[in-house]
Amino acid sequence: MSQFRRAIYPGTFDPITNGHLDIVKRACKMFDEIIIAVAISETKRPRFTLEQRIEMIKASTQSMPKIKVVSFSSLLVDLAQELDAYIIVRGLRAISDFEYELQMGYANSSLNSDIETIYLMPNLDHAFISSSMVRSILHFNGKIDHLLPPNAHALIKSYI
């Protein structure tokens, strides 16, 4: 008998990028359900509203039946317990991400020892993409369509 495997992929997704989507696709190969947990993150002052970020994610993952999208404003470990999902998926683009992600993984584990964090590297084609870079390019009306899932790009054009 196999056990249902559920994982959480948390972030602000402001906006979702091809790098995020690459991690989601990889995680779908490993888990039965991926919960994309969108952090409200008022302290980060996101460019897009929570509703817009969720809409972009749902539009970008509509062909992936394993995906569920939720928002949260609590500790991630509390959300994990609430959703019975004790595996956290995080992406690592570069060595600069590693120290922060390692600290967060240890902090989460210290709060709940049942939590496991796995780190996935995006495909090399997407390793340089970050939401903050997309927002910076967008601020100057630069070309971003190659950095985003097509549905997210279409939605962004409708928002601005």
C-alpha positions in Angstrom: 0.0 0.0 0.0 1.4 3.4 -1.0 1.1 6.5 1.1 -0.3 9.7 -0.5 2.6 12.1 -0.9 1.8 15.8 -0.5 4.3 18.7 -0.6 4.1 22.5 -0.1 5.9 24.9 -2.4 5.7 28.2 -0.6 6.6 31.7 -1.9 5.3 35.1 -2.7 5.2 34.3 -6.5 5.2 38.1 -7.3 4.9 37.0 -10.2 5.2 33.3 -10.9 8.1 32.8 -13.3 9.3 30.0 -15.7 11.8 29.1 -12.9 8.9 28.6 -10.4 7.0 26.6 -13.0 10.0 24.4 -13.7 10.2 23.5 -10.0 6.5 22.8 -9.9 6.8 20.4 -12.9 9.8 18.6 -11.2 7.9 18.3 -7.9 4.9 16.9 -9.7 7.1 13.9 -10.7 7.8 13.2 -7.1 4.5 13.9 -5.3 0.9 13.1 -5.6 -0.2 16.7 -4.7 1.7 20.0 -4.7 0.2 22.8 -2.7 1.5 26.1 -4.0 1.2 28.3 -0.9 1.2 31.9 -1.7 2.4 34.1 1.1 0.5 37.3 1.7 3.8 39.0 2.5 2.6 42.5 3.3 6.1 43.3 4.6 7.6 42.6 1.1 5.0 44.9 -0.4 4.3 42.8 -3.5 3.7 44.5 -6.8 0.7 42.3 -7.5 -2.2 41.7 -5.2 -2.7 38.3 -3.6 -5.7 37.7 -5.8 -3.7 38.5 -9.0 -0.8 36.2 -7.9 -3.2 33.4 -7.2 -4.9 34.0 -10.6 -1.5 33.9 -12.4 -0.5 30.6 -10.7 -3.9 29.0 -11.4 -3.7 30.1 -15.0 -0.2 28.8 -15.4 -0.9 25.4 -13.8 -4.3 24.8 -15.1 -3.2 21.7 -17.0 -1.6 20.2 -13.9 -4.2 18.2 -11.9 -1.8 17.7 -9.0 -1.7 21.4 -8.1 -3.7 23.1 -5.4 -3.2 26.8 -4.7 -3.8 28.4 -1.2 -2.8 31.6 0.5 -1.3 31.9 3.9 -0.2 34.5 6.5 0.9 32.2 9.2 4.1 30.3 9.9 4.7 27.8 7.2 5.0 25.0 9.7 1.5 25.8 11.0 0.2 25.7 7.4 2.0 22.4 6.9 0.4 20.9 9.9 -3.1 22.2 9.0 -2.8 20.7 5.5 -1.1 17.5 6.6 1.8 18.3 4.3 5.2 17.9 5.9 7.5 18.2 2.9 8.5 21.7 1.8 9.8 22.2 -1.7 12.2 25.0 -2.3 14.2 26.1 -5.4 17.9 26.9 -5.5 19.1 29.0 -8.4 22.6 29.8 -7.2 24.9 29.4 -4.3 23.6 32.7 -2.9 20.2 31.1 -2.3 21.7 28.2 -0.4 22.6 30.0 2.9 19.1 31.6 3.3 17.3 28.5 2.3 19.3 26.3 4.6 18.6 28.7 7.5 14.9 28.6 6.7 14.9 24.8 6.5 16.6 24.5 9.9 14.3 27.0 11.4 11.2 25.1 10.1 12.6 21.9 11.4 13.3 23.4 14.8 9.7 24.4 15.0 8.3 21.0 13.8 10.7 18.0 13.6 8.3 16.3 11.2 9.0 18.9 8.5 11.4 17.9 5.7 12.7 20.4 3.2 13.9 19.3 -0.3 15.8 21.6 -2.6 15.4 21.5 -6.4 17.4 23.3 -8.9 15.6 24.7 -11.9 16.7 23.8 -15.4 19.8 25.8 -16.3 17.7 27.8 -18.8 15.7 29.2 -15.9 18.3 29.4 -13.2 18.8 33.2 -13.6 15.1 34.1 -13.4 13.8 35.7 -10.2 10.5 37.5 -9.5 12.4 40.6 -8.4 14.3 40.7 -11.7 11.0 40.4 -13.6 9.5 43.2 -11.6 12.6 45.4 -12.3 12.3 44.8 -16.0 8.6 45.4 -15.9 9.1 48.7 -14.1 11.0 49.9 -17.2 8.5 48.3 -19.7 11.2 45.8 -20.8 10.6 42.4 -22.5 9.5 39.8 -19.9 7.5 37.3 -22.0 10.4 34.8 -22.2 10.7 34.8 -18.4 7.0 34.0 -17.5 4.5 31.3 -18.3 2.4 32.6 -21.2 -0.9 32.7 -19.2 0.8 34.7 -16.4 2.3 37.1 -19.0 -1.2 37.7 -20.6 -2.6 38.4 -17.1 0.1 40.8 -16.3 -0.5 42.7 -19.5 -4.2 43.0 -18.5 -3.3 44.2 -14.9 -1.0 47.1 -16.1 
